[in-house]
């Protein structure tokens, strides 16, 4: 996938992840794309660890969204500790 493809895929995954997990998250276009791309990578690693994907298989959209949601949750946990 090209760089533009990763950016578009990351944007879509990031937006879907934010819609499914509303709340205070890092905002903005670039943060949404970054969350989506990190979510896709995280979801791919998780899918490979449980045997859903092979080494060179593309990550599925659902696993990418799950990864983005997990990343958003982790972000909230980390930033919540700094607020107390």
mmCIF file of the N, C-alpha and C atoms, coordinates in Angstrom:
data_MODEL
# 
_entry.id   MODEL 
# 
loop_
_atom_site.group_PDB 
_atom_site.id 
_atom_site.type_symbol 
_atom_site.label_atom_id 
_atom_site.label_alt_id 
_atom_site.label_comp_id 
_atom_site.label_asym_id 
_atom_site.label_entity_id 
_atom_site.label_seq_id 
_atom_site.pdbx_PDB_ins_code 
_atom_site.Cartn_x 
_atom_site.Cartn_y 
_atom_site.Cartn_z 
_atom_site.occupancy 
_atom_site.B_iso_or_equiv 
_atom_site.pdbx_formal_charge 
_atom_site.auth_seq_id 
_atom_site.auth_comp_id 
_atom_site.auth_asym_id 
_atom_site.auth_atom_id 
_atom_site.pdbx_PDB_model_num 
ATOM 1   N N  . UNK A 1 1  ? 0.856   -1.164  0.000  1.00 0.00 ? 1  UNK A N  1 
ATOM 2   C CA . UNK A 1 1  ? 0.000   0.000   0.000  1.00 0.00 ? 1  UNK A CA 1 
ATOM 3   C C  . UNK A 1 1  ? 0.910   1.236   0.000  1.00 0.00 ? 1  UNK A C  1 
ATOM 4   N N  . UNK A 1 2  ? 0.519   2.228   -0.747 1.00 0.00 ? 2  UNK A N  1 
ATOM 5   C CA . UNK A 1 2  ? 1.311   3.453   -0.825 1.00 0.00 ? 2  UNK A CA 1 
ATOM 6   C C  . UNK A 1 2  ? 1.113   4.305   0.428  1.00 0.00 ? 2  UNK A C  1 
ATOM 7   N N  . UNK A 1 3  ? 1.941   5.322   0.553  1.00 0.00 ? 3  UNK A N  1 
ATOM 8   C CA . UNK A 1 3  ? 1.841   6.231   1.698  1.00 0.00 ? 3  UNK A CA 1 
ATOM 9   C C  . UNK A 1 3  ? 0.466   6.897   1.726  1.00 0.00 ? 3  UNK A C  1 
ATOM 10  N N  . UNK A 1 4  ? -0.005  7.333   0.567  1.00 0.00 ? 4  UNK A N  1 
ATOM 11  C CA . UNK A 1 4  ? -1.335  7.960   0.492  1.00 0.00 ? 4  UNK A CA 1 
ATOM 12  C C  . UNK A 1 4  ? -2.407  6.966   0.921  1.00 0.00 ? 4  UNK A C  1 
ATOM 13  N N  . UNK A 1 5  ? -2.251  5.718   0.519  1.00 0.00 ? 5  UNK A N  1 
ATOM 14  C CA . UNK A 1 5  ? -3.205  4.688   0.924  1.00 0.00 ? 5  UNK A CA 1 
ATOM 15  C C  . UNK A 1 5  ? -3.230  4.481   2.425  1.00 0.00 ? 5  UNK A C  1 
ATOM 16  N N  . UNK A 1 6  ? -2.042  4.461   3.067  1.00 0.00 ? 6  UNK A N  1 
ATOM 17  C CA . UNK A 1 6  ? -1.972  4.327   4.521  1.00 0.00 ? 6  UNK A CA 1 
ATOM 18  C C  . UNK A 1 6  ? -2.621  5.519   5.209  1.00 0.00 ? 6  UNK A C  1 
ATOM 19  N N  . UNK A 1 7  ? -2.415  6.724   4.671  1.00 0.00 ? 7  UNK A N  1 
ATOM 20  C CA . UNK A 1 7  ? -3.006  7.920   5.272  1.00 0.00 ? 7  UNK A CA 1 
ATOM 21  C C  . UNK A 1 7  ? -4.522  7.873   5.174  1.00 0.00 ? 7  UNK A C  1 
ATOM 22  N N  . UNK A 1 8  ? -5.043  7.516   4.008  1.00 0.00 ? 8  UNK A N  1 
ATOM 23  C CA . UNK A 1 8  ? -6.498  7.436   3.830  1.00 0.00 ? 8  UNK A CA 1 
ATOM 24  C C  . UNK A 1 8  ? -7.078  6.334   4.715  1.00 0.00 ? 8  UNK A C  1 
ATOM 25  N N  . UNK A 1 9  ? -6.433  5.155   4.720  1.00 0.00 ? 9  UNK A N  1 
ATOM 26  C CA . UNK A 1 9  ? -6.887  4.050   5.556  1.00 0.00 ? 9  UNK A CA 1 
ATOM 27  C C  . UNK A 1 9  ? -6.840  4.446   7.032  1.00 0.00 ? 9  UNK A C  1 
ATOM 28  N N  . UNK A 1 10 ? -5.752  5.104   7.446  1.00 0.00 ? 10 UNK A N  1 
ATOM 29  C CA . UNK A 1 10 ? -5.618  5.552   8.826  1.00 0.00 ? 10 UNK A CA 1 
ATOM 30  C C  . UNK A 1 10 ? -6.673  6.569   9.202  1.00 0.00 ? 10 UNK A C  1 
ATOM 31  N N  . UNK A 1 11 ? -6.998  7.476   8.300  1.00 0.00 ? 11 UNK A N  1 
ATOM 32  C CA . UNK A 1 11 ? -8.036  8.465   8.566  1.00 0.00 ? 11 UNK A CA 1 
ATOM 33  C C  . UNK A 1 11 ? -9.384  7.789   8.770  1.00 0.00 ? 11 UNK A C  1 
ATOM 34  N N  . UNK A 1 12 ? -9.719  6.860   7.894  1.00 0.00 ? 12 UNK A N  1 
ATOM 35  C CA . UNK A 1 12 ? -11.007 6.167   8.005  1.00 0.00 ? 12 UNK A CA 1 
ATOM 36  C C  . UNK A 1 12 ? -11.071 5.366   9.299  1.00 0.00 ? 12 UNK A C  1 
ATOM 37  N N  . UNK A 1 13 ? -10.003 4.617   9.590  1.00 0.00 ? 13 UNK A N  1 
ATOM 38  C CA . UNK A 1 13 ? -9.978  3.809   10.814 1.00 0.00 ? 13 UNK A CA 1 
ATOM 39  C C  . UNK A 1 13 ? -10.021 4.710   12.052 1.00 0.00 ? 13 UNK A C  1 
ATOM 40  N N  . UNK A 1 14 ? -9.269  5.809   12.040 1.00 0.00 ? 14 UNK A N  1 
ATOM 41  C CA . UNK A 1 14 ? -9.270  6.732   13.172 1.00 0.00 ? 14 UNK A CA 1 
ATOM 42  C C  . UNK A 1 14 ? -10.631 7.351   13.419 1.00 0.00 ? 14 UNK A C  1 
ATOM 43  N N  . UNK A 1 15 ? -11.312 7.748   12.364 1.00 0.00 ? 15 UNK A N  1 
ATOM 44  C CA . UNK A 1 15 ? -12.648 8.343   12.506 1.00 0.00 ? 15 UNK A CA 1 
ATOM 45  C C  . UNK A 1 15 ? -13.634 7.313   13.046 1.00 0.00 ? 15 UNK A C  1 
ATOM 46  N N  . UNK A 1 16 ? -13.603 6.102   12.503 1.00 0.00 ? 16 UNK A N  1 
ATOM 47  C CA . UNK A 1 16 ? -14.505 5.058   12.989 1.00 0.00 ? 16 UNK A CA 1 
ATOM 48  C C  . UNK A 1 16 ? -14.206 4.734   14.453 1.00 0.00 ? 16 UNK A C  1 
ATOM 49  N N  . UNK A 1 17 ? -12.921 4.653   14.802 1.00 0.00 ? 17 UNK A N  1 
ATOM 50  C CA . UNK A 1 17 ? -12.554 4.395   16.191 1.00 0.00 ? 17 UNK A CA 1 
ATOM 51  C C  . UNK A 1 17 ? -13.040 5.478   17.130 1.00 0.00 ? 17 UNK A C  1 
ATOM 52  N N  . UNK A 1 18 ? -12.923 6.744   16.714 1.00 0.00 ? 18 UNK A N  1 
ATOM 53  C CA . UNK A 1 18 ? -13.401 7.850   17.556 1.00 0.00 ? 18 UNK A CA 1 
ATOM 54  C C  . UNK A 1 18 ? -14.924 7.848   17.672 1.00 0.00 ? 18 UNK A C  1 
ATOM 55  N N  . UNK A 1 19 ? -15.612 7.471   16.606 1.00 0.00 ? 19 UNK A N  1 
ATOM 56  C CA . UNK A 1 19 ? -17.078 7.403   16.656 1.00 0.00 ? 19 UNK A CA 1 
ATOM 57  C C  . UNK A 1 19 ? -17.526 6.306   17.610 1.00 0.00 ? 19 UNK A C  1 
ATOM 58  N N  . UNK A 1 20 ? -16.851 5.150   17.554 1.00 0.00 ? 20 UNK A N  1 
ATOM 59  C CA . UNK A 1 20 ? -17.237 4.026   18.411 1.00 0.00 ? 20 UNK A CA 1 
ATOM 60  C C  . UNK A 1 20 ? -16.819 4.219   19.858 1.00 0.00 ? 20 UNK A C  1 
ATOM 61  N N  . UNK A 1 21 ? -15.849 5.088   20.107 1.00 0.00 ? 21 UNK A N  1 
ATOM 62  C CA . UNK A 1 21 ? -15.379 5.336   21.475 1.00 0.00 ? 21 UNK A CA 1 
ATOM 63  C C  . UNK A 1 21 ? -15.344 6.836   21.720 1.00 0.00 ? 21 UNK A C  1 
ATOM 64  N N  . UNK A 1 22 ? -16.522 7.450   21.914 1.00 0.00 ? 22 UNK A N  1 
ATOM 65  C CA . UNK A 1 22 ? -16.551 8.907   22.101 1.00 0.00 ? 22 UNK A CA 1 
ATOM 66  C C  . UNK A 1 22 ? -15.927 9.311   23.425 1.00 0.00 ? 22 UNK A C  1 
ATOM 67  N N  . UNK A 1 23 ? -15.538 10.550  23.490 1.00 0.00 ? 23 UNK A N  1 
ATOM 68  C CA . UNK A 1 23 ? -14.940 11.086  24.702 1.00 0.00 ? 23 UNK A CA 1 
ATOM 69  C C  . UNK A 1 23 ? -13.792 12.006  24.356 1.00 0.00 ? 23 UNK A C  1 
ATOM 70  N N  . UNK A 1 24 ? -13.076 12.428  25.390 1.00 0.00 ? 24 UNK A N  1 
ATOM 71  C CA . UNK A 1 24 ? -11.968 13.353  25.196 1.00 0.00 ? 24 UNK A CA 1 
ATOM 72  C C  . UNK A 1 24 ? -10.739 12.587  24.718 1.00 0.00 ? 24 UNK A C  1 
ATOM 73  N N  . UNK A 1 25 ? -10.340 12.839  23.508 1.00 0.00 ? 25 UNK A N  1 
ATOM 74  C CA . UNK A 1 25 ? -9.201  12.192  22.883 1.00 0.00 ? 25 UNK A CA 1 
ATOM 75  C C  . UNK A 1 25 ? -8.360  13.251  22.197 1.00 0.00 ? 25 UNK A C  1 
ATOM 76  N N  . UNK A 1 26 ? -7.159  12.883  21.778 1.00 0.00 ? 26 UNK A N  1 
ATOM 77  C CA . UNK A 1 26 ? -6.385  13.854  21.012 1.00 0.00 ? 26 UNK A CA 1 
ATOM 78  C C  . UNK A 1 26 ? -7.151  14.200  19.746 1.00 0.00 ? 26 UNK A C  1 
ATOM 79  N N  . UNK A 1 27 ? -7.274  15.464  19.436 1.00 0.00 ? 27 UNK A N  1 
ATOM 80  C CA . UNK A 1 27 ? -8.091  15.872  18.315 1.00 0.00 ? 27 UNK A CA 1 
ATOM 81  C C  . UNK A 1 27 ? -7.268  16.293  17.126 1.00 0.00 ? 27 UNK A C  1 
ATOM 82  N N  . UNK A 1 28 ? -7.960  16.695  16.131 1.00 0.00 ? 28 UNK A N  1 
ATOM 83  C CA . UNK A 1 28 ? -7.319  17.184  14.936 1.00 0.00 ? 28 UNK A CA 1 
ATOM 84  C C  . UNK A 1 28 ? -7.135  16.107  13.882 1.00 0.00 ? 28 UNK A C  1 
ATOM 85  N N  . UNK A 1 29 ? -6.928  16.576  12.673 1.00 0.00 ? 29 UNK A N  1 
ATOM 86  C CA . UNK A 1 29 ? -6.798  15.696  11.514 1.00 0.00 ? 29 UNK A CA 1 
ATOM 87  C C  . UNK A 1 29 ? -5.598  14.776  11.638 1.00 0.00 ? 29 UNK A C  1 
ATOM 88  N N  . UNK A 1 30 ? -4.444  15.327  11.955 1.00 0.00 ? 30 UNK A N  1 
ATOM 89  C CA . UNK A 1 30 ? -3.227  14.527  12.010 1.00 0.00 ? 30 UNK A CA 1 
ATOM 90  C C  . UNK A 1 30 ? -3.259  13.520  13.154 1.00 0.00 ? 30 UNK A C  1 
ATOM 91  N N  . UNK A 1 31 ? -3.840  13.897  14.278 1.00 0.00 ? 31 UNK A N  1 
ATOM 92  C CA . UNK A 1 31 ? -3.963  12.969  15.395 1.00 0.00 ? 31 UNK A CA 1 
ATOM 93  C C  . UNK A 1 31 ? -4.899  11.822  15.034 1.00 0.00 ? 31 UNK A C  1 
ATOM 94  N N  . UNK A 1 32 ? -5.986  12.116  14.330 1.00 0.00 ? 32 UNK A N  1 
ATOM 95  C CA . UNK A 1 32 ? -6.916  11.074  13.907 1.00 0.00 ? 32 UNK A CA 1 
ATOM 96  C C  . UNK A 1 32 ? -6.244  10.096  12.957 1.00 0.00 ? 32 UNK A C  1 
ATOM 97  N N  . UNK A 1 33 ? -5.479  10.624  11.998 1.00 0.00 ? 33 UNK A N  1 
ATOM 98  C CA . UNK A 1 33 ? -4.761  9.760   11.058 1.00 0.00 ? 33 UNK A CA 1 
ATOM 99  C C  . UNK A 1 33 ? -3.733  8.919   11.810 1.00 0.00 ? 33 UNK A C  1 
ATOM 100 N N  . UNK A 1 34 ? -2.998  9.535   12.737 1.00 0.00 ? 34 UNK A N  1 
ATOM 101 C CA . UNK A 1 34 ? -1.986  8.807   13.496 1.00 0.00 ? 34 UNK A CA 1 
ATOM 102 C C  . UNK A 1 34 ? -2.616  7.699   14.327 1.00 0.00 ? 34 UNK A C  1 
ATOM 103 N N  . UNK A 1 35 ? -3.735  7.990   14.973 1.00 0.00 ? 35 UNK A N  1 
ATOM 104 C CA . UNK A 1 35 ? -4.425  6.979   15.769 1.00 0.00 ? 35 UNK A CA 1 
ATOM 105 C C  . UNK A 1 35 ? -4.880  5.825   14.875 1.00 0.00 ? 35 UNK A C  1 
ATOM 106 N N  . UNK A 1 36 ? -5.386  6.138   13.713 1.00 0.00 ? 36 UNK A N  1 
ATOM 107 C CA . UNK A 1 36 ? -5.820  5.090   12.776 1.00 0.00 ? 36 UNK A CA 1 
ATOM 108 C C  . UNK A 1 36 ? -4.665  4.231   12.290 1.00 0.00 ? 36 UNK A C  1 
ATOM 109 N N  . UNK A 1 37 ? -3.550  4.843   11.945 1.00 0.00 ? 37 UNK A N  1 
ATOM 110 C CA . UNK A 1 37 ? -2.399  4.083   11.462 1.00 0.00 ? 37 UNK A CA 1 
ATOM 111 C C  . UNK A 1 37 ? -1.821  3.233   12.592 1.00 0.00 ? 37 UNK A C  1 
ATOM 112 N N  . UNK A 1 38 ? -1.666  3.823   13.770 1.00 0.00 ? 38 UNK A N  1 
ATOM 113 C CA . UNK A 1 38 ? -1.164  3.056   14.917 1.00 0.00 ? 38 UNK A CA 1 
ATOM 114 C C  . UNK A 1 38 ? -2.141  1.933   15.251 1.00 0.00 ? 38 UNK A C  1 
ATOM 115 N N  . UNK A 1 39 ? -3.434  2.221   15.169 1.00 0.00 ? 39 UNK A N  1 
ATOM 116 C CA . UNK A 1 39 ? -4.436  1.187   15.418 1.00 0.00 ? 39 UNK A CA 1 
ATOM 117 C C  . UNK A 1 39 ? -4.350  0.052   14.422 1.00 0.00 ? 39 UNK A C  1 
ATOM 118 N N  . UNK A 1 40 ? -4.119  0.373   13.158 1.00 0.00 ? 40 UNK A N  1 
ATOM 119 C CA . UNK A 1 40 ? -3.976  -0.663  12.141 1.00 0.00 ? 40 UNK A CA 1 
ATOM 120 C C  . UNK A 1 40 ? -2.743  -1.512  12.410 1.00 0.00 ? 40 UNK A C  1 
ATOM 121 N N  . UNK A 1 41 ? -1.640  -0.878  12.779 1.00 0.00 ? 41 UNK A N  1 
ATOM 122 C CA . UNK A 1 41 ? -0.427  -1.625  13.098 1.00 0.00 ? 41 UNK A CA 1 
ATOM 123 C C  . UNK A 1 41 ? -0.624  -2.482  14.347 1.00 0.00 ? 41 UNK A C  1 
ATOM 124 N N  . UNK A 1 42 ? -1.230  -1.897  15.375 1.00 0.00 ? 42 UNK A N  1 
ATOM 125 C CA . UNK A 1 42 ? -1.479  -2.615  16.621 1.00 0.00 ? 42 UNK A CA 1 
ATOM 126 C C  . UNK A 1 42 ? -2.455  -3.766  16.396 1.00 0.00 ? 42 UNK A C  1 
ATOM 127 N N  . UNK A 1 43 ? -3.514  -3.510  15.639 1.00 0.00 ? 43 UNK A N  1 
ATOM 128 C CA . UNK A 1 43 ? -4.481  -4.559  15.323 1.00 0.00 ? 43 UNK A CA 1 
ATOM 129 C C  . UNK A 1 43 ? -3.857  -5.670  14.500 1.00 0.00 ? 43 UNK A C  1 
ATOM 130 N N  . UNK A 1 44 ? -2.961  -5.306  13.594 1.00 0.00 ? 44 UNK A N  1 
ATOM 131 C CA . UNK A 1 44 ? -2.261  -6.318  12.802 1.00 0.00 ? 44 UNK A CA 1 
ATOM 132 C C  . UNK A 1 44 ? -1.357  -7.177  13.656 1.00 0.00 ? 44 UNK A C  1 
ATOM 133 N N  . UNK A 1 45 ? -0.635  -6.544  14.580 1.00 0.00 ? 45 UNK A N  1 
ATOM 134 C CA . UNK A 1 45 ? 0.234   -7.317  15.482 1.00 0.00 ? 45 UNK A CA 1 
ATOM 135 C C  . UNK A 1 45 ? -0.602  -8.247  16.359 1.00 0.00 ? 45 UNK A C  1 
ATOM 136 N N  . UNK A 1 46 ? -1.708  -7.732  16.875 1.00 0.00 ? 46 UNK A N  1 
ATOM 137 C CA . UNK A 1 46 ? -2.584  -8.536  17.705 1.00 0.00 ? 46 UNK A CA 1 
ATOM 138 C C  . UNK A 1 46 ? -3.168  -9.702  16.910 1.00 0.00 ? 46 UNK A C  1 
ATOM 139 N N  . UNK A 1 47 ? -3.582  -9.430  15.677 1.00 0.00 ? 47 UNK A N  1 
ATOM 140 C CA . UNK A 1 47 ? -4.119  -10.483 14.820 1.00 0.00 ? 47 UNK A CA 1 
ATOM 141 C C  . UNK A 1 47 ? -3.092  -11.546 14.485 1.00 0.00 ? 47 UNK A C  1 
ATOM 142 N N  . UNK A 1 48 ? -1.831  -11.144 14.287 1.00 0.00 ? 48 UNK A N  1 
ATOM 143 C CA . UNK A 1 48 ? -0.768  -12.112 14.028 1.00 0.00 ? 48 UNK A CA 1 
ATOM 144 C C  . UNK A 1 48 ? -0.468  -12.952 15.265 1.00 0.00 ? 48 UNK A C  1 
ATOM 145 N N  . UNK A 1 49 ? -0.519  -12.303 16.444 1.00 0.00 ? 49 UNK A N  1 
ATOM 146 C CA . UNK A 1 49 ? -0.225  -13.027 17.687 1.00 0.00 ? 49 UNK A CA 1 
ATOM 147 C C  . UNK A 1 49 ? -1.254  -14.119 17.965 1.00 0.00 ? 49 UNK A C  1 
ATOM 148 N N  . UNK A 1 50 ? -2.515  -13.884 17.622 1.00 0.00 ? 50 UNK A N  1 
ATOM 149 C CA . UNK A 1 50 ? -3.552  -14.889 17.869 1.00 0.00 ? 50 UNK A CA 1 
ATOM 150 C C  . UNK A 1 50 ? -3.769  -15.805 16.672 1.00 0.00 ? 50 UNK A C  1 
ATOM 151 N N  . UNK A 1 51 ? -2.985  -15.613 15.603 1.00 0.00 ? 51 UNK A N  1 
ATOM 152 C CA . UNK A 1 51 ? -3.042  -16.513 14.454 1.00 0.00 ? 51 UNK A CA 1 
ATOM 153 C C  . UNK A 1 51 ? -4.071  -16.166 13.398 1.00 0.00 ? 51 UNK A C  1 
ATOM 154 N N  . UNK A 1 52 ? -4.618  -14.951 13.425 1.00 0.00 ? 52 UNK A N  1 
ATOM 155 C CA . UNK A 1 52 ? -5.619  -14.557 12.425 1.00 0.00 ? 52 UNK A CA 1 
ATOM 156 C C  . UNK A 1 52 ? -4.988  -14.183 11.096 1.00 0.00 ? 52 UNK A C  1 
ATOM 157 N N  . UNK A 1 53 ? -3.753  -13.675 11.128 1.00 0.00 ? 53 UNK A N  1 
ATOM 158 C CA . UNK A 1 53 ? -3.080  -13.214 9.931  1.00 0.00 ? 53 UNK A CA 1 
ATOM 159 C C  . UNK A 1 53 ? -1.698  -13.832 9.857  1.00 0.00 ? 53 UNK A C  1 
ATOM 160 N N  . UNK A 1 54 ? -1.222  -14.004 8.617  1.00 0.00 ? 54 UNK A N  1 
ATOM 161 C CA . UNK A 1 54 ? 0.148   -14.422 8.404  1.00 0.00 ? 54 UNK A CA 1 
ATOM 162 C C  . UNK A 1 54 ? 1.053   -13.206 8.363  1.00 0.00 ? 54 UNK A C  1 
ATOM 163 N N  . UNK A 1 55 ? 2.333   -13.432 8.164  1.00 0.00 ? 55 UNK A N  1 
ATOM 164 C CA . UNK A 1 55 ? 3.314   -12.347 8.179  1.00 0.00 ? 55 UNK A CA 1 
ATOM 165 C C  . UNK A 1 55 ? 3.033   -11.295 7.115  1.00 0.00 ? 55 UNK A C  1 
ATOM 166 N N  . UNK A 1 56 ? 2.673   -11.681 5.903  1.00 0.00 ? 56 UNK A N  1 
ATOM 167 C CA . UNK A 1 56 ? 2.483   -10.725 4.819  1.00 0.00 ? 56 UNK A CA 1 
ATOM 168 C C  . UNK A 1 56 ? 1.022   -10.471 4.479  1.00 0.00 ? 56 UNK A C  1 
ATOM 169 N N  . UNK A 1 57 ? 0.092   -10.938 5.307  1.00 0.00 ? 57 UNK A N  1 
ATOM 170 C CA . UNK A 1 57 ? -1.328  -10.708 5.054  1.00 0.00 ? 57 UNK A CA 1 
ATOM 171 C C  . UNK A 1 57 ? -1.695  -9.275  5.399  1.00 0.00 ? 57 UNK A C  1 
ATOM 172 N N  . UNK A 1 58 ? -2.578  -8.651  4.610  1.00 0.00 ? 58 UNK A N  1 
ATOM 173 C CA . UNK A 1 58 ? -3.025  -7.298  4.972  1.00 0.00 ? 58 UNK A CA 1 
ATOM 174 C C  . UNK A 1 58 ? -3.951  -7.358  6.178  1.00 0.00 ? 58 UNK A C  1 
ATOM 175 N N  . UNK A 1 59 ? -3.901  -6.317  6.966  1.00 0.00 ? 59 UNK A N  1 
ATOM 176 C CA . UNK A 1 59 ? -4.741  -6.245  8.166  1.00 0.00 ? 59 UNK A CA 1 
ATOM 177 C C  . UNK A 1 59 ? -6.173  -5.950  7.753  1.00 0.00 ? 59 UNK A C  1 
ATOM 178 N N  . UNK A 1 60 ? -7.110  -6.629  8.369  1.00 0.00 ? 60 UNK A N  1 
ATOM 179 C CA . UNK A 1 60 ? -8.510  -6.388  8.098  1.00 0.00 ? 60 UNK A CA 1 
ATOM 180 C C  . UNK A 1 60 ? -8.978  -5.091  8.730  1.00 0.00 ? 60 UNK A C  1 
ATOM 181 N N  . UNK A 1 61 ? -10.018 -4.526  8.158  1.00 0.00 ? 61 UNK A N  1 
ATOM 182 C CA . UNK A 1 61 ? -10.559 -3.261  8.640  1.00 0.00 ? 61 UNK A CA 1 
ATOM 183 C C  . UNK A 1 61 ? -11.025 -3.378  10.086 1.00 0.00 ? 61 UNK A C  1 
ATOM 184 N N  . UNK A 1 62 ? -11.677 -4.483  10.425 1.00 0.00 ? 62 UNK A N  1 
ATOM 185 C CA . UNK A 1 62 ? -12.214 -4.662  11.770 1.00 0.00 ? 62 UNK A CA 1 
ATOM 186 C C  . UNK A 1 62 ? -11.086 -4.709  12.795 1.00 0.00 ? 62 UNK A C  1 
ATOM 187 N N  . UNK A 1 63 ? -10.016 -5.449  12.505 1.00 0.00 ? 63 UNK A N  1 
ATOM 188 C CA . UNK A 1 63 ? -8.887  -5.512  13.432 1.00 0.00 ? 63 UNK A CA 1 
ATOM 189 C C  . UNK A 1 63 ? -8.205  -4.157  13.555 1.00 0.00 ? 63 UNK A C  1 
ATOM 190 N N  . UNK A 1 64 ? -8.157  -3.400  12.468 1.00 0.00 ? 64 UNK A N  1 
ATOM 191 C CA . UNK A 1 64 ? -7.567  -2.062  12.528 1.00 0.00 ? 64 UNK A CA 1 
ATOM 192 C C  . UNK A 1 64 ? -8.395  -1.156  13.424 1.00 0.00 ? 64 UNK A C  1 
ATOM 193 N N  . UNK A 1 65 ? -9.716  -1.235  13.328 1.00 0.00 ? 65 UNK A N  1 
ATOM 194 C CA . UNK A 1 65 ? -10.587 -0.428  14.187 1.00 0.00 ? 65 UNK A CA 1 
ATOM 195 C C  . UNK A 1 65 ? -10.456 -0.872  15.639 1.00 0.00 ? 65 UNK A C  1 
ATOM 196 N N  . UNK A 1 66 ? -10.399 -2.173  15.878 1.00 0.00 ? 66 UNK A N  1 
ATOM 197 C CA . UNK A 1 66 ? -10.205 -2.670  17.244 1.00 0.00 ? 66 UNK A CA 1 
ATOM 198 C C  . UNK A 1 66 ? -8.874  -2.162  17.797 1.00 0.00 ? 66 UNK A C  1 
ATOM 199 N N  . UNK A 1 67 ? -7.846  -2.184  16.974 1.00 0.00 ? 67 UNK A N  1 
ATOM 200 C CA . UNK A 1 67 ? -6.555  -1.658  17.395 1.00 0.00 ? 67 UNK A CA 1 
ATOM 201 C C  . UNK A 1 67 ? -6.624  -0.173  17.718 1.00 0.00 ? 67 UNK A C  1 
ATOM 202 N N  . UNK A 1 68 ? -7.345  0.602   16.909 1.00 0.00 ? 68 UNK A N  1 
ATOM 203 C CA . UNK A 1 68 ? -7.495  2.039   17.163 1.00 0.00 ? 68 UNK A CA 1 
ATOM 204 C C  . UNK A 1 68 ? -8.258  2.282   18.463 1.00 0.00 ? 68 UNK A C  1 
ATOM 205 N N  . UNK A 1 69 ? -9.287  1.491   18.724 1.00 0.00 ? 69 UNK A N  1 
ATOM 206 C CA . UNK A 1 69 ? -10.050 1.637   19.960 1.00 0.00 ? 69 UNK A CA 1 
ATOM 207 C C  . UNK A 1 69 ? -9.171  1.288   21.162 1.00 0.00 ? 69 UNK A C  1 
ATOM 208 N N  . UNK A 1 70 ? -8.392  0.226   21.051 1.00 0.00 ? 70 UNK A N  1 
ATOM 209 C CA . UNK A 1 70 ? -7.483  -0.136  22.145 1.00 0.00 ? 70 UNK A CA 1 
ATOM 210 C C  . UNK A 1 70 ? -6.434  0.948   22.370 1.00 0.00 ? 70 UNK A C  1 
ATOM 211 N N  . UNK A 1 71 ? -5.936  1.536   21.287 1.00 0.00 ? 71 UNK A N  1 
ATOM 212 C CA . UNK A 1 71 ? -4.960  2.613   21.412 1.00 0.00 ? 71 UNK A CA 1 
ATOM 213 C C  . UNK A 1 71 ? -5.588  3.834   22.081 1.00 0.00 ? 71 UNK A C  1 
ATOM 214 N N  . UNK A 1 72 ? -6.819  4.177   21.707 1.00 0.00 ? 72 UNK A N  1 
ATOM 215 C CA . UNK A 1 72 ? -7.514  5.292   22.350 1.00 0.00 ? 72 UNK A CA 1 
ATOM 216 C C  . UNK A 1 72 ? -7.720  5.021   23.836 1.00 0.00 ? 72 UNK A C  1 
ATOM 217 N N  . UNK A 1 73 ? -8.091  3.801   24.194 1.00 0.00 ? 73 UNK A N  1 
ATOM 218 C CA . UNK A 1 73 ? -8.280  3.433   25.584 1.00 0.00 ? 73 UNK A CA 1 
ATOM 219 C C  . UNK A 1 73 ? -6.967  3.559   26.351 1.00 0.00 ? 73 UNK A C  1 
ATOM 220 N N  . UNK A 1 74 ? -5.890  3.055   25.769 1.00 0.00 ? 74 UNK A N  1 
ATOM 221 C CA . UNK A 1 74 ? -4.578  3.142   26.395 1.00 0.00 ? 74 UNK A CA 1 
ATOM 222 C C  . UNK A 1 74 ? -4.163  4.598   26.579 1.00 0.00 ? 74 UNK A C  1 
ATOM 223 N N  . UNK A 1 75 ? -4.426  5.432   25.595 1.00 0.00 ? 75 UNK A N  1 
ATOM 224 C CA . UNK A 1 75 ? -4.127  6.859   25.698 1.00 0.00 ? 75 UNK A CA 1 
ATOM 225 C C  . UNK A 1 75 ? -4.880  7.489   26.867 1.00 0.00 ? 75 UNK A C  1 
ATOM 226 N N  . UNK A 1 76 ? -6.143  7.142   26.998 1.00 0.00 ? 76 UNK A N  1 
ATOM 227 C CA . UNK A 1 76 ? -6.943  7.689   28.096 1.00 0.00 ? 76 UNK A CA 1 
ATOM 228 C C  . UNK A 1 76 ? -6.418  7.233   29.449 1.00 0.00 ? 76 UNK A C  1 
ATOM 229 N N  . UNK A 1 77 ? -6.016  5.970   29.553 1.00 0.00 ? 77 UNK A N  1 
ATOM 230 C CA . UNK A 1 77 ? -5.485  5.453   30.815 1.00 0.00 ? 77 UNK A CA 1 
ATOM 231 C C  . UNK A 1 77 ? -4.203  6.188   31.180 1.00 0.00 ? 77 UNK A C  1 
ATOM 232 N N  . UNK A 1 78 ? -3.321  6.381   30.226 1.00 0.00 ? 78 UNK A N  1 
ATOM 233 C CA . UNK A 1 78 ? -2.041  7.048   30.488 1.00 0.00 ? 78 UNK A CA 1 
ATOM 234 C C  . UNK A 1 78 ? -2.256  8.512   30.862 1.00 0.00 ? 78 UNK A C  1 
ATOM 235 N N  . UNK A 1 79 ? -3.106  9.216   30.134 1.00 0.00 ? 79 UNK A N  1 
ATOM 236 C CA . UNK A 1 79 ? -3.305  10.639  30.408 1.00 0.00 ? 79 UNK A CA 1 
ATOM 237 C C  . UNK A 1 79 ? -4.133  10.856  31.679 1.00 0.00 ? 79 UNK A C  1 
ATOM 238 N N  . UNK A 1 80 ? -4.958  9.916   32.060 1.00 0.00 ? 80 UNK A N  1 
ATOM 239 C CA . UNK A 1 80 ? -5.751  10.053  33.281 1.00 0.00 ? 80 UNK A CA 1 
ATOM 240 C C  . UNK A 1 80 ? -4.853  10.033  34.506 1.00 0.00 ? 80 UNK A C  1 
ATOM 241 N N  . UNK A 1 81 ? -3.796  9.243   34.482 1.00 0.00 ? 81 UNK A N  1 
ATOM 242 C CA . UNK A 1 81 ? -2.879  9.172   35.620 1.00 0.00 ? 81 UNK A CA 1 
ATOM 243 C C  . UNK A 1 81 ? -2.176  10.503  35.834 1.00 0.00 ? 81 UNK A C  1 
ATOM 244 N N  . UNK A 1 82 ? -1.916  11.236  34.769 1.00 0.00 ? 82 UNK A N  1 
ATOM 245 C CA . UNK A 1 82 ? -1.252  12.524  34.900 1.00 0.00 ? 82 UNK A CA 1 
ATOM 246 C C  . UNK A 1 82 ? -2.165  13.601  35.466 1.00 0.00 ? 82 UNK A C  1 
ATOM 247 N N  . UNK A 1 83 ? -3.490  13.425  35.383 1.00 0.00 ? 83 UNK A N  1 
ATOM 248 C CA . UNK A 1 83 ? -4.434  14.419  35.865 1.00 0.00 ? 83 UNK A CA 1 
ATOM 249 C C  . UNK A 1 83 ? -4.654  14.345  37.369 1.00 0.00 ? 83 UNK A C  1 
ATOM 250 N N  . UNK A 1 84 ? -4.344  13.226  38.003 1.00 0.00 ? 84 UNK A N  1 
ATOM 251 C CA . UNK A 1 84 ? -4.627  13.100  39.433 1.00 0.00 ? 84 UNK A CA 1 
ATOM 252 C C  . UNK A 1 84 ? -3.561  13.697  40.289 1.00 0.00 ? 84 UNK A C  1 
# 
